[in-house]
């Protein structure tokens, strides 16, 4: 598989980096539909570095600097292997949702890029 990109916090080992948004804050999704909840149980990844940065900047305009505490402040680059899960369809700006098949340790698959958000 080609490289993938994910927003992360300063150190790749930060426990927040590979936890789905739903598990970080389930109450946030109480009124959402089932599809949104399902996507929130996966990891947001991108197949395009520039697309990931563009989407981050869109969210920053919408929710402000709070985005750094919620989503991260760096971009990590990594690779996925088939046994780690299932990927959804590629969406706008190269975004896709990855649902883990096992309790994978993604810290071994990703490294911090030089790109700060």
Buried (B, 14 or more C-beta within 10 A) or exposed (E): EEBBBBBBBEEBEBEEBBEBBBEEEEEEBEEEEEEEEBBBBBBBBBBBBEBBBBBBEEBBEEEEEEBBEBBBBBBBBBEBEEEBBEBBEBBEBBBBBBBBEEEBEBBEBBEBBEBEB
